[in-house]
Amino acid sequence: MKFPALILWFITGCAMLVLAALPLGVEAQLAVAATAVGLMAVIKFFRLRGPFRAIFLGLGTFVILRYVVWRLTHTMPPMSSPGDFAASLVLVGAELYCVVMLFLSLFTVADPLKRPPAPRLSDDDAPTVDVFVPSYNESMDIVAPTLAAARRMTYPAGKLNVFLLDDGGTEAKIGSDDADEANRAVARRKSMQVLCAELGVRYLAREDNTHAKAGNLNNGLENSEADLVAVFDADHIPAEDFLTETVGYFDRDEKLFLVQTPHFFLNPDPVEKNLAMAGLPAENEMFYGLVQKGLDKWNAAFFCGSAAVLRRAALEEVGGFHGASITEDAESALELHARGWNSLYIDRAMIAGLQPETFESFIGQRSRWCRGMVQILLLKNPLFKGGLSLAQRLSYLSSCMFWLFPLSRMVFIFAPMLFIFFNMKIYIANSQEFIAYTAMYMVSTLLIQSYVFRRVRWPWISDVYEYVQAVKLFPGVLSVFADPRRPKFQITSKGMSLAEDRLSTFALPYFAIFGIVAASVGMLIYRYTNEPTARDLIVVMGIWSGLNLLLTGIALGAVSERRERRTVPRIPRQAKASLTLGVRCIPVLIENVSVGGLKIRALEAVKLPARATATLRLESGDDGDKRVLETPVVLSWRQANAGDGRFGVRFYGASGDRFRIVARLGFAEVLSIQQRRRESQRSLGVLSGTAVFVTIWIVQIFRGLLYAGFRRSAPSQAGLISKTERSAA
């Protein structure tokens, strides 16, 4: 940020603070705040942009600052009541954290960049590229399509090498004293080596798992030599034009170390699936659809661990991928930005991946992200990191501090209970003041969030996701503060499915908290009836507790796992093929594809026996790929009430052509991935979003209680089926 701009921001901030501190009566405050909120609503309703965006955000900032000044000067209990005062300080700290995060977020997304397409390079000018696919315990069904798709990416001959970095077959595992572990590692290494040989991929396994994913990637660097390195997680299948759309940027800027692209997922995350929130923007869409574009403006877009291309020279300058934290991606980017290297983000989805399928694995993944970013905040605080610009410091600070939300969320859930059950005065205000200050503050923040993030996040949905994560992440954050170097890298389980509806094994604390919140609401009703002199404060706490009841009630649905028999969604795709059954060759039309099989329609009248073995033959593709692919299949079902010749076929075996077929049909064409992503970016206003929120609560609270009564979770992983087990079946 240039110096004149800093002066302007400083002057504007001072003016806002002066206006926020002007003394006003409650009626005048309500009139002023309501007018500001009303103008914001008009700007939002008519979707006014340009200069109106600055007016909108200025009005919202004014209302928020008015609330903060009032909160600090008029609502604190006296220091003569040390217990009340200390508890109030904790609550104010949580509120100030939210205000600071809101302003940091608004700064981050103030001017999001939209990058032009990458320059096209001639074959001679194209740099060499090594593709790294790090893997640990993922099954062949997950890893193989990624390798096959990586091999078929469009790039000049002789300049692309693909590596499977297999941490599941290390020497340490093969030499383990545990015979079962050693046998699994040996079998895995052999099967993966055969697969890699068939697909034309180099297999690499190292001595041990030191420094987890960062160490695995660094081993790849030590055993390769290309100019650029592309990284894909084992379940992130790239489109064929991934390199075409990314590599050219490196030719424009010799100090560019990173081109990052969005992560797009074929399946909903467990919270979205369990709450049946189909149609809303994906949970990560706010980050990839807006925040990363905002970070890009400040040269602070960071590495997200996959779907990215990096410059080898930059990585070598900082000693490879860093592993002091368990989020090696963001940490490595921070180090490179501090050395004067540049990054770039393009909002073009070109990979299709898998979300964690169970609530437990979802929380495990988020726990790693959370603890890793808090580690970076404590060990390499970006605010004091040398070599960064002010904008980069604030951007990284925002990304790290965001993950402190479990602390504030838990404070907001339990704080009103201090008054309800123990009569502690942690928030001194009457109902008129609450409406004039607090309610106006809440409405203005809702409007800001809806206006800024309108197509990538619906109202209240962030609150749902933050609460369901906060319950389990809260102790993890505290443990990092206690020992920042203690957290260890944990692999996120993928490729699981649920054979039956059940409660999550994590469900108990969510039901306990809901019960406590419900009891507190009941206690408030009792106190309202019997304590007429305290009714003003009881009403305030009642509104607060009512919001908590909504959040904790929805969480009961989030931990009530819906069964999901299909491990990977099917992708629509029209392609002609043939099915050979004995001596018969039947022309068929492929209608959709997944890693496990295909849906096909016979193009001639034919009767096919169920469970018969056949060979699927796919002729040359429309993309110029002239290779004929063949793989064995089993006829698994015939569509009910058919007459139209539709059949399901299931792959079996592990031939390279099987995975080449999946890569060609399912993931070669990036347009379908982008179309699905665009369709998920839909706007929903504050009123309609609130109505949806309440509707979800009504449904999910009853569903959660139903599951608690009839579908309790077993202490083991009962009901979970892995992709490997399903394929074997």
N, C-alpha and C positions, 0 to 999 in steps of 0.2 A: 504494500500500500504506500503510495507516494505521500510526501510530507504535507503538501497543501490539503490533501484529502483527510489526513489525520487531524489537521487543524479544524477543518469543517466539522468532522465528527465530534471533536472535543467541544466546540462551541455549541453545536446542536444538543449534545448531551447535557451541557451545563444549563442551557435554556430549558430543557425538559425537566431537570431537577428543580429549577426555580419555580416553574409552573406547578410541579407536583407538590411542592412544599407550601403553596399558598393556603392559608387557613380558610376553610369554608364550613358552613353549617351542614348538618346532615341533609336537609332538604335541598340546599344548593348543590351539594356534592352529587346527590341523586340526579338532579336535573342536568348537571354538566356531564356526568358519566353516561347517563341514558342517552343524551344527545350524541355523544361521541360514538357510543355503541350503535345507535340508530344509523348514523352516517356510514359506519363500517358495514352495517347490514345492507344498506342501499348499494354501496360500491360492490359488495360481494354478489348481491342478487343480480345486478346488471353486468357482472363480470368485467368491470372497468379495469383497465391496465394502464401502462404508461405512467404518467405523473400521479394517477390515482392510487397506484400501488404505494408510493411514498406517503401519500396522505393517509391511506388506510393504516399503514404500519405506524405512522406518527400518532394517529389517534389511539391505536391500541397500546402503544408505548406509554402514552400519557395516562391512560386508565390504569395500567399496571403499576406505574411509578406512584400514582396517587394511592393505590392500595398499599404498596410497600411502605411508604412514609407513614401512612396511618397505622399500619400493622405494628411498626416499630415504636411508634410514639404514643399510641392510645390503647393498645390491647394487652400489654404485658402486665402480669401481676407484680405487686411490689416485692422488692428484695427482702422485705421483712418476712416473707413466706418463702424460704429458700427452696423447699421442695417444689412448690408451684412454679417458682421462677426458673429453676433448673429445667423442669419438664417443658416449660414454655420456650426456653432457649433452644432446646432440641427441636421442637416443632417449628420454630421460626427458621432455624438452620435448614430444615428440610424444605420449607417454602422458598427460602432464598436460593437454595440449590436449583429448584425448578425454574425460578425467574432467570437465574444466570444461564441455565441450559437453554431456555427459550431464546434469550438474546444471542447466545453463541450460535444456536441453530439458525436464527434469522440472518446473522452475519455470514454464516457458511453458505447459505443458499441465496444470498442477496443478488447474485448475478450469474446464474448457472450457464455454463458454456455448452454450446452444441457444435461439435467438431465437424468440419467438412470431411468427405471421404478421403481415405489414405491415397497418397500418390501411387500410381502404378509403376512398377519397376520392370525393366527389361530382364530377361533371364541372366544376362551377363552381370548386371548391376545388383541383382538380388543377393543379399547376404546368406550365409549358411545358417541353418536353424537346427538345433537339437530339441526334440520334444521329450519332456520328462513326464512320466505318469507314475507318481509315487503310490505304492500300495502296501497294505499291511495284512489285513485279514479278509479283504473282500474276495468273494467267490469269483470263479472264472466267468460266470454269467454276467457279472458286473464289469470286470476288468476288460474282457476280450472285445466287446463292442467299442469301447473307448480306444483301444489299440488299433482295431481295424479302421475306425473312422479317422484316427490320427494319420495312419499310413496313406489314406486316400485323399488327404488334403491336397488341394491344388498348389503345386510349387515346382520350380525348375528341377529337372532330373539331376540327381547327384548332390543336391544341396539340402536335403532333408533326411534326418535320422531320428528314429523313434526309440526311446529307451523305456523299458519297464523297470522301475526302481523298486525291487521287491524286498520289503522289510519283513515279510512273512517267511522268508527262506534264508535267513542269515546263518552264518557259520555258528554263532552262539546258540541259535535254536536247534540246529542240526546236531550239535554236540551237547545238548542239554541232558542233565541227569534224569530228567523226567522222560521216560521212554515214549509215552504217548505224544508229548510235545515234539520230541525229536522225530518220531515217525510222521507226524503231520507236516513238519517242516520239510522233511525229505520228499514226501509225496507232493507237497505243494511246489517245491522247486522243480521237480521233474516235469510235472504237468505244465507249469508255466514256461519252462524252457522249450518244451515241445510246441506249445502254442506260439511262442515268440518266433521260433524257427519257421513255422508255417506262415505266419503273418509278415515276416520280414522285419522283425523288431529285435533290438538288442536287449538281452536280459542282464541285469546287474543286481547282485546281492552283496551286501557288505559283511564285515565281521560281526557287528552287533548293532543294537538299536540306539546307540548313543545320540543324544540331542534330537531323538524322534524324527519328525518330518524334516526339520531344518538339516539335521545330519544326513538324512537320506538324500535330500537335494544336493547337498555339498559333495556327497560321494558321486553323484551324477556329474557335477561340474569337474571333479578330478579325473573322470574317465571319459570326457568328451572335449570337444574343442571348437564347436561352431561359434559364430559371431553372436548369435542370439539364442535365447533359451525360452521355449514355450512350456508352460506348466499347466497340466490338466489333472484334477483329482481323478481317482480311479472310476468314479461314476459320472464324470462330466464328459459327455460325448460331443466332440466338436463337429461343426458343419464344414463342408469341404472348402469353403472360401474364407476360413478363419484367418489364415496367414495372408491371403490377398488383401484383406480388409484391415490388417494391423501392421505388417512389416514395413510398409512404405513410409510410415511416420518417422522411423529411425533415420531415414535418408535426409530428412529435413533438419534434424537437430542432433548434432553430435554429442550433446549433453543429455539426451533423452535416455533414461534408464528403464522406463516402464510404459507399456500400453496395456491398460486394464479394460476388460469388457464385463458386462453384467453376467451374473449367475441366474440362469432361468431353470425352473424346475418343472418336471412333468407331473408330479403328484403334489397334492396339497400338503401343508405341514399338519401335524396331528391336531393342533388347536383348531385350525380352519376345518379340518375333516370332522372332528368330534362335535364342533358347534354347528356343522352344516351351513357354513357361511360361504357357499358357492357364489361366485360372481363378484366378490370384493377383491380389490387389489391384493396381491400376495404380500405377506408380512415384510419381505425384504425389498419390496418394490419402492418404498419410500427412500431407502438407501441408494439403490441402483438407479431409480428413476429420477431422483432429484439431488440427494445429498452428494453423491459422487460427482455429479456435474457441477455442483456448487464448489466442492473442494478443488475441482479441476481449474476453476477460475483463479484460485489462489496458489496454483502449483502445489497442491497438497493431496491430490488423489493418490490413494495408497494401494499397495499390493494386497489382494484379497485371497491369496493362496492358490488360485486356479484361474483358468480362462484368461491368461495374461502372457505377454511376451516381455522378456527382460534382456538387457544388454550384458553380455558376459564381462566386458571390461569394467563396468560399474560394479558388478558383484565382486569381482576379484579385488577391486580397490578397497572394499570394506571387509574383505576376508570371507566372502560368501554370504549365505543366508544366516541371519543371526538367530541364536537360540537361547538368549538369556530369559526370555519370556516364553509362554506356551502359545503365543500368537506371533510366530516367526515372520509372518507376512507383513503385518503392520510395523513391527519392529525393524525389519530390514529396510522398508521404505523410509522410515524415520531417519535411519542412519544415512541413507543415500541422499535424501533431501538436505540433511545437515552438511553434506559434502559438496553441495552445489549442483547436484544432478536434478534433472527435471522429470516429471511424470505427465501422463496424459490419459484421459478416460474417454472412451467412445461408447455412447449409449446405443449399442447395437448388439442384441442378444445373438450369440453364435455358438452357444453350447446348450445342451439339455442334460440336466442332472437329476438326482434323486434327493428329496428331503428325507430326514429321519421319519420312519413310519410310526413309531410309538412315542407316547408322551415321555417315557423315560429317556429314550435316546435323544429326543428333541431337547430336553432339559440338560442332558449331558453335553450336547454340542454347545448350547448357549452358555453353560457353565465354563467351558473352556474359553470361549470368546471373552466372557465377562472377566474371569480371573486373569487372563492374559493381558487385556487392556488395562486393568487396574495395576498389574505388574509394571507395565510400561509407564504408567502415571507415577508410580512410586520410585522405580529404578532409573528411569530416563525421562524425567518430567519434561515434556516439550516446552513448557513455559520458560525453562532455564537452559534449554539445549542450545549450545552454540551453533552458529551457521544457519539458523532458520530466520526467515523474515517474520515480522510481527503477525502477518496474516497466516503464515504457516503455523506459528505457535498457537494461535487461537483456534485454527482448524483442527490440529492434532489434539489440543486440549479439549475441544468439544467432543471429538471421537472417543477419547479416553474417559472423560468425566461422565459421559452418557451412561456408562456401565456402573455408575454408583447408584442408579435408580432403585435397586433393591432396598437400600437404606431408607430413602425417602418414602417409598411405597409402604414399607412396614410401619414407619412412624405414622403415616396418615391413616392406616388401618386401626392401630391400637391407641392413638392419642386421645380420641374422644372418650374412650373407656375410662381414662383417668378421671374425667369429670363424672361420667355416668355412675361408676361403681365406687369411686373414692372421693368424689366431690372436690377434686383438685381444680383450681381455677387456672387453666392453661391458656384461655382465650376469653378475654373480657370484652364483650360487645352485646348490644341489644339487637333485636330483630331488624329495626330500622337501619342501624349501622351495617348490619350484615348485608342487607339488600343494596344499600348505597355503595358499599365498598367491595365486599367479598363477592357478592353475586355478579356485580358488574365486571369485576376482575375475571371471574370464571367464564362469563359469556364472551368477554373480549378475547381471552386466550383460545376459546373454542373457535371463534370466528377467524382468528389469525391462523390457527392450524388448518382450518377448512379452506381458507383462501389460498394459503401458500402451498399446502400439500393436497389440494382438492382431488387430483386424479390418481394419487398414489397412496392415500390413507383416508379412510372414512372416520367421521367423528366417533370418539370413545374407543375405537378399536385399539389404539396405542395403549390406553389404560388397561384393557383386557389383557393384552400380551405382556405388559409390564408386570401386572399383578401375578399372573400365573407363573411367570418366571421368578419373580421376587421371592416368593415363598421358599423356593429351593436354593436360589442364588444368594440369599441374605447371609447364611453362615459361610459360604464360600468367599464373599467379599471380606468379611471380618477376618477369615483365616489368612488372606493375602496381606491385610494390614498387619497382622501379627507376625507373619514371616513371608515377605515378598518373594523369596526364592524357593519356597516350598512347593508350589503347584507343579504337577507333572502332566505331560501331554497324554491325553486319552483319545483313543480312536472312536469316532462316531459310527455306530452300527447302521448299516444300510442294507436294503434288500430283504427286509423282514415283512411278513404279513400277519394279520390277526385272523385266526380261524373262527373266532367267536367274539361276541360283545363281552366286555369285561370292564371292571374298574382297574385303573392304573395302580400299580404297586406303590405309587407316590400319592395316592388319593387321600390318605388319612389326615394329614395336616390341613388340607383344603376343607374337608368336612368339619374338622375341629374349629377352624377359624370362622367358618360360616355359622356354626352353632353359637360361638361366642358373640359374633356380631348380631345375630338374631336375638340372643338373650339381652344384649345391650339395648336394642330397639324396644324390646318388651319392658325393660327397666325404665326407659325414657317415658314410655306411655304411662307407667305407674307414677313416675315422679311428676309428670305434667298434671296428672289428676290431683296429686296430693301436695304439690308445692307451688301454689299460685304465684308466689313472689319471685320464683326463679324461672318463670315460664319463658321469658325472653331468651335466656341462654339455653334453655332446654330445646326451644324451637331451632336455634342455630345448630346445636349438636344433633338434633333430629334429622335435619337436612343432610348434614355431614354423614351421619350413620346410615341414612337411607341410600346415599350413593355407595357407601361401603357394602351395603346389603346387595345392591345390584351387582357390583364387581365380584364379590365372594360367591354369590349365587350362580353367576355365569360360569365361574371356575369349576363348579360341580359338574357341569356339562363337559368342560375341557378335559377333565380327568376321567370321564366315562368313555372308554375307548370303543369306537365302532369297529366292527369286524371289517376287514379288507382282504378278501381272498386273492385279489390280483396284486402281485408284487410290483409290477410296472405297468403304467397306463398304456393302452394301445394308441398308436398314432395313425390317423387316417392317411392312406396313400393308395393311389390307383396305379397299378402296374400289371402288365401281362406276363404270364409265366406258364409253365406246363407241369403237370403232375404225372409221373410215370408209376404205374401200378402194375406190376408184372410185365406183360407185353403191351399193355395199353398206354397210350400217351394222350392225356386229356388236357386241352387248353383251359386255363383258368385265369380269372382276374383277381389279383390281390387287392383287398379293400382296406385292410389295416394291418399294422405290424407291431409287435413288441419283442423284447429280448427273448421271450419264451415261445412265441409262435405267431401264426398269421390267421387272419380270416380271409377265406377265398370264396369265389363263386365260379362254379363250373360253367363254361361257355357252350356246353352241349348237354343234352339230356343224358344223365348217367346216374347209376345207383352205385354208391361206394359203401363198402362195409365199414362200420365203426371199428376203431383201433387197428386198422390195417396199416402196414408199413409201406411207405412210398418214397419216391425221390422228387424233390422240388427242383426245377431247373429254371433259372432266371437268365434271360438272354441279355444282350448288351444294353446298357442304360442310355437314357436320353441325354446324359451328361457327358457323353463321349467315352465312357468306360466301356470298352469292347469285350471285357472279360465275361465269359459264360460261367455262372456260378451254380453249383449243385450241392444239395445237402439232404440227408435223410430226414423224414418227418413221419409222424404218426397221426392218423385221422382221429381226432379226439372227440368230436361231436358233430351232429347235424342239426342245423337250426330248426327249432320247433315251428310247426305250421308252415314249413318251407314249401317247396314247389318251385323255388327259384334257384335251387342248386347251391345254396350257401353251406359252407363247411368250415369247421375249425381244424387247424393242423398244429401240432406241437413239434418243435424241434427236439431232436435227441442227438446225443453225441457232442463232440467238441471240435468238429472240423472247422478249419479256417473259413471256408466258404459260408458256413452258417453265420458267422459274425460279420463277414463282408456283406451278406445280404441284409442283415439288420442295419448296418452302417449306411448302405446305399439307399435302402428304402425309407428308413426312419429318420435319418439325420443328415443326409447329404444336402437337402434343400433348406436353407436358412429362412426362407420367406415364411414357411409355415410356423416356425418357432417365433418369429417376430410378430406374426399375425396373432397368435395365441397370447403373446405378451401385451400387445396393444389392446386386445379385447378385455384384458383384466384391468386396464387403467380407466376406471369409470368414476365420475364424480358423484358425490352424495352430499346434500346440504346438511346444515346443522339440525334443522327440525326433522327432516326425513331420516337422517342418521340416528338421531335420538330415538325416533319411533322404532327403527330397526333394532337398536340396542335394547330397548325395553321388551320388544317382542322376543328377541333371543333369550332374554332373562326368563321370561314366563315359561318358555319351552324347556330351557336347559335346567332350570332349578328342579322341575318335576322329573326330567329324565335322569338327572344325577341322583335324586332320591330313589327313583325306581331301580337304578343300577345298584345302589347301596343295599337295597333290600333283596334283590334277586340275582345280581350278577357280580358278586364280590370277587375280588382278585385273589388268585392263589399266590402263596409266597414264592413259588418258582416261576419260571417263564412259560407257564402253561398257556396254550393258545397261540404261542408265537411259532411261526413257520418261516424258516429261512429260505431264500431263493434257491440255495443249493439243495435243501431237503425237498422243496417242491419240484425241482427239476428231476431229482432222482425218482420221485413218486410218479 
